Structure formats: C-alpha cells, structure tokens
Amino acid sequence: MSEPIGPADREIVGRQLGRPPRALVGVAHRCPCGQPDVVETSPRLEDGTPFPTLYYLTCPRATAAASRLESTGRMREWQDELGTDPDLAERYRAAHESYLAARDARDELPTRATAGGMPDRVKCLHALAGHSLAVGPGVNPIGDRAVEGMGEWWVAGPCALPREDPSGEGRP
C-alpha cells in the first residue's frame, strides 16, 4: 500500500521526471536514500484517459539502471525462460493477477492491459521493477530479477536534492 504523497515528495518526483507528475496517488516505494523511487498512479489520468501503469519508476538513476539491464538482452532471456519454465510462468501469471487486482481496486479500466508485458511477455523492466519495489520481493519473479540486476542505483545519494527556500532558511 502506498503512502500519501505530500508537496515535498510531489516536487521531488516532478524534478525526477523533468515534468509535472500526473495522476499521483502516493509513494509506493522509497529509495534507500529516502526519496520516492516508485509512485502509485491512478488508473486514469486527470482527463479520464486510461493509464494502465499503476507503479511508475521515477528515480532517474533507477530508470537508467533498468535501461542498462534491458540493453543487455535480459528481457529476451527471461521471455525465453517463461516458455520453458512452467513454475516461473505460473508465478509471473500470479504477479499479473495481483497487479490487476491492486489496480482494479482503484478503478477498473475498459481493458485488462497491464504494465511490463505480463503475463505472457517481458516487455518493460522499468514497469516490472517498479511493481516489485512497490509490493516487495516474492510477488513478481521477473521484477525481482530486474531489481537485483539494476544494482545499487542509490549509492551516489539522492537524485533530486530539495530546493533551497528563497528566504535563506532552507527547508527539509
């Protein structure tokens, strides 16, 4: 379950994304540095447009780590493994159902589309890693692999430092 998002976290997420965030519901996971790295979004944007990505990876360092992992061919390897490992395929399908249940609890969309290609494909490690970080290990086996493969993206410290208060007093 995500925590409500306050103004300071909303500002940090906006700077992480380089644009104002849309349809935010809450912070679904915090990086070990303390900042949001995954947010939960509404299944619909403010104008009502369906938005099937429930958990959105926001930290630019985590996003870059997921992109690097994608560029190594891991998606193809794990996709192939889904076809040969029935246990992995079943656990991935269960992750898909869990994801849909969480999203449907917020709002049911006209289609059953999901993020990351679940349950039959490995399409986007960003979405799968975001799901795993939001719900914790053991739910999404491919997302867990992605998180592990991304390494320690947080070791350089926070990716978005709080802005200075113009009064000179600073703010937490």
Secondary structure in CASP SS format (residue, H / E / C, confidence):
PFRMAT SS
TARGET T0000
AUTHOR 0000-0000-0000
METHOD secondary structure of the structure
MODEL  1
M C 1.00
S C 1.00
E E 1.00
P E 1.00
I C 1.00
G C 1.00
P H 1.00
A H 1.00
D H 1.00
R H 1.00
E H 1.00
I H 1.00
V H 1.00
G H 1.00
R H 1.00
Q H 1.00
L H 1.00
G C 1.00
R C 1.00
P C 1.00
P C 1.00
R C 1.00
A C 1.00
L E 1.00
V E 1.00
G E 1.00
V E 1.00
A E 1.00
H E 1.00
R E 1.00
C C 1.00
P C 1.00
C C 1.00
G C 1.00
Q C 1.00
P E 1.00
D E 1.00
V E 1.00
V E 1.00
E E 1.00
T E 1.00
S C 1.00
P C 1.00
R E 1.00
L C 1.00
E C 1.00
D C 1.00
G C 1.00
T C 1.00
P E 1.00
F C 1.00
P C 1.00
T C 1.00
L C 1.00
Y E 1.00
Y E 1.00
L E 1.00
T C 1.00
C C 1.00
P H 1.00
R H 1.00
A H 1.00
T H 1.00
A H 1.00
A H 1.00
A H 1.00
S H 1.00
R H 1.00
L H 1.00
E H 1.00
S H 1.00
T C 1.00
G C 1.00
R H 1.00
M H 1.00
R H 1.00
E H 1.00
W H 1.00
Q H 1.00
D H 1.00
E H 1.00
L H 1.00
G H 1.00
T H 1.00
D C 1.00
P H 1.00
D H 1.00
L H 1.00
A H 1.00
E H 1.00
R H 1.00
Y H 1.00
R H 1.00
A H 1.00
A H 1.00
H H 1.00
E H 1.00
S H 1.00
Y H 1.00
L H 1.00
A H 1.00
A H 1.00
R H 1.00
D H 1.00
A H 1.00
R H 1.00
D C 1.00
E C 1.00
L C 1.00
P C 1.00
T C 1.00
R C 1.00
A C 1.00
T C 1.00
A C 1.00
G C 1.00
G C 1.00
M C 1.00
P C 1.00
D C 1.00
R C 1.00
V C 1.00
K C 1.00
C C 1.00
L H 1.00
H H 1.00
A H 1.00
L H 1.00
A H 1.00
G H 1.00
H H 1.00
S H 1.00
L H 1.00
A H 1.00
V H 1.00
G C 1.00
P C 1.00
G C 1.00
V C 1.00
N C 1.00
P H 1.00
I H 1.00
G H 1.00
D H 1.00
R H 1.00
A H 1.00
V H 1.00
E H 1.00
G H 1.00
M H 1.00
G C 1.00
E C 1.00
W C 1.00
W C 1.00
V C 1.00
A C 1.00
G C 1.00
P C 1.00
C C 1.00
A C 1.00
L C 1.00
P C 1.00
R C 1.00
E C 1.00
D C 1.00
P C 1.00
S C 1.00
G C 1.00
E C 1.00
G C 1.00
R C 1.00
P C 1.00
END
